[in-house]
Amino acid sequence: MDEILAQASKVADAAEVFMVTTDETQVQFETNRLKHIQSKQSISLALRISREGKTGYATTTQPGGGQELVDMAVETARFGTPVKFEFPPAGTYPAVEVFDPVVEKVPLETMVEVGEKLIATVTSHTPEIICEGAVARATMSVHIINSRGGEVSYRKSIFSLGIEGSLIRGTDMLFVGDGESSCQPVLSADNVTRAVLQQLEWARDQAPVPTAELPVLFTPNGAASALIAPLMAAFNGKTVLEGASPIGKKMGEMVFDRKLWLWDDPTVSYRPASRPGDDEGVPSQRTPLIEQGTVAHFLYDLQTAALAGTRSTGNGGRNRGLPAPTPSAFIIAPGSTTLDDMVGDIKEGLVIEQLMGASQGNVLGGDFSGNVLLGYKVENGKIVGRVKDTMVSGNIYQVLKEIAAIGSDARWVGGFLQTPPIYCPRVSVASK
Amino acid sequence: MTDIAATAQQLAEVIRRYQADYIEARLEESQTSHITYRGRELESIGRAVAAGGNIRALVKGGWGFVSFDSFDELPGKVELAIKQAQFVGNEVSQLAAVEPVVDSVPAGIDRNPVTIPLAEKKGLLDEYNDIIWRTPKVQTSVIGYSDSFKKVILVSSLGSNVEQAKADTSLRVNIVATDGSEVQQSGISIGSRGNFDEVQGLHRQVEETAQRAVELLAAPQAKGGEYTVVLDPILAGVFVHEAFGHLSESDFVYENDRLKEVMVLGKTFGDEALNIVDTAAIPGMRGSYRYDDEGVPATRTYLIREGKLVGRLHSRETAARMNEEPTGNARAINYRHPPIVRMTNTFIEPDKASFEDIIGDIKEGIYARNWYGGTTSMEMFTFSAGEAYMIRNGKVAELLRPVVLTGNVFTTLMNIDAIGNDLEMNQGGGCGKGGQVPLPVSNGSPHIRIRQCLIGGR
């Protein structure tokens, strides 16, 4: 890495080398039994330079190919965007615990046992169910150096397990599933098992749904599938800078219900999305986005922040290509109402666990619209069965403007979101 | 850089020294370039090279898989894959018998898109961007261009040694218009098998897309409910891919007895006019190839013929386990993943109806065109149209906000009651499954009419 930085510094005004190596092992179950074991070892090396004021960028999987990397970066710098920022100098980083050495030592046998027990519990509850599952452990090391002397490096471990079950009766298909991940070993599948069994219980019968505006309760999974993509787009500093975010000019205004609090937080211990610094070496921070329904901040990387005349929030993420503003983990503050109380409050309505394809529409405008892959009908305060052939549509700027209640039990979903259930009084439901 | 051809030969030797029911090694080297515009400004321009490989081993029905970027200690990686497979395996391995293949397949293009000067690519995108920004009320836009050229070598314990070169180019344009707090967007997605010409000359289409985004600001939203819906070839192609194609992938079916009952060959799924095909064997499409990633030759597979289920897509394992012929549909997006059963070029064959025949007797319906995307859960599907219009008294009427269509696959296939004569293939986008996305595929259809289709709305 140092060699590449030195080579690049000869032809560039500033340079940054980013390297991540990953070692992952996954045991996979198909049709209720162990089927595959996979190991993936990967190296990714990215070089970003500033040359005559412009950005150059190139990546490789071969650390030995330093000169080729520098040449490619120089080639792209002829056309690159003007560099508006400076790489961060040497600094101090918050202590964020994301590595547990035990993770890489978890034996395959233990991983298989955890998966088998999970599947056995689910299949003993519902013998006809067919499950796919995975138990995975990974360790990665991230190292960033730049020509201003900035340097950050850390190791991260991730352990995850997940299950998807399908229950087929004729052409009627029911899909259930849940997962959990942590930087520490997850050797008990109890949380996941409990969630899946609850889904199976609630989906035991089918219930009809009218086409109407109905109260809808989004579970944490349901909120993740319907409401989060529009929020992530709206709070992205780049969307704001372009004037395409519906809330870009509403900083300090109450746009959402006053019960809603949202922040981005990469500093929570042992969460897979946590890290001491972002992918540009900017120290991690907790950034409030919605406070009491009021727009509080947006997410920035170095370049976007410079263009917007503000500071990076430590949200430079590399998905594909150059760093761009990227949420680490969205956290929605829990409220004080229990799930039972919220369900009990609904005379006729829905509980949404999974909305399929909800973010295919005009996400930027706040729209969500999807088929209820897993959801339940509530009648007179009781869940009476699963709904089918039903679409739920809305716009987050209407639906989150008036929230009936926010649940007291927050859950992590997919490693990138912690949310409680959210109960909305009126959402459009269309059914056959 | 490592010479993967030489490494492949070494690995072919190494594999021969080990005992397993099947071992294969797949090595890959690739180069890519991308240019992204966001708004008026160039957002990102970059080049990448990658090289790596994997070993896959089968022992007593269990699979081990090791992928790597470092070519050091290859025998150790073969041993690890075998050890993993042994750990899993406790039954009898089954793989459909195929002949070993030794072949080398060129990319079939005049010039490698990655080596076209960045200045030429950027110049083209600049022209498109100028058009976008001449349109009033455009708030922002994203243009994403990318290309790749890769060489993949497969060697196996069967004695196969297949080298295939593949090129790909893709262009996505998404244009956002705003008016007050209203935000609407419209887009284009074009792909080709590495032919840069295909992404050139789209000036008119870009202009229309920008205008449409603006027009949508004033368009009404469809009222949710059931409609007679006419799909254009692009959206019907997405429908056939999402709603039916994924059900034809045998890895979902082969060990699932209940799904086998649903997908039993000979069962009626639609009208006699309905024919659905998947084939990688037609050259020049994004889903085309000569051999799949297990070295099995590409075929032409009828999934539905005259309304009846007649075939499905297979890997060597699923074919053996279902006692059917392999179809050459095992594909991996890159060397970091094992091959799984995937579609290639999937389409509804044309029938006789003209567009006028199809919409002529619709009193009130929806004409849905183009697409944002789609997803499926086998039984239920949902996909979104990029454009939609009301159909009133047999004529295409006012523009609507984009609609989301959803339904039960089986009922919806039965409800197709008219198939046009105007087959078109869509090369844009890519398919996602098992974390492998976006895999180049194409899909297509003539215009089709669906009775009683559920539309989401407010």
Interface residues (C-beta under 8 A of the other chain):
Chain A: E30 T31 L34 K35 H36 I37 Q38 S39 K40 Q41 S42 I43 S44 T55 Y57 A58 T59 T60 T61 Q62 G64 G65 E68 L69 M72 A73 E75 T76 R78 F79 G80 T81 L108 E128 I130 S166 I168 R169 G170 T171 D172 M173 F175 T211 K238 T239 E242 G243 A244 P246 R320 G321 L322 A324 M356 G357 Q360 G361 N362 L364 G365 G366 S369 G370 N371 L373 K388 D389 M391 V392 S393 G394 N395 Y397 S428 A430 S431 K432
Chain B: M1 T2 H34 I35 T36 R38 G39 E41 L42 E43 S44 I45 G46 R47 A48 V49 A50 A51 G52 G62 W63 G64 F65 V66 S67 F68 D69 S70 L80 A81 Q84 A85 F87 V88 L118 A119 K122 Q139 T140 V176 T178 S181 E182 V183 Q184 Q185 G224 G225 E226 E255 N256 R258 L259 E261 V262 R336 P338 Y372 G373 G374 T375 S377 M378 E379 M380 F381 T382 F383 S384 R401 P402 V404 T406 G407 N408 F410 Q452 L454 I455 G456 G457 R458
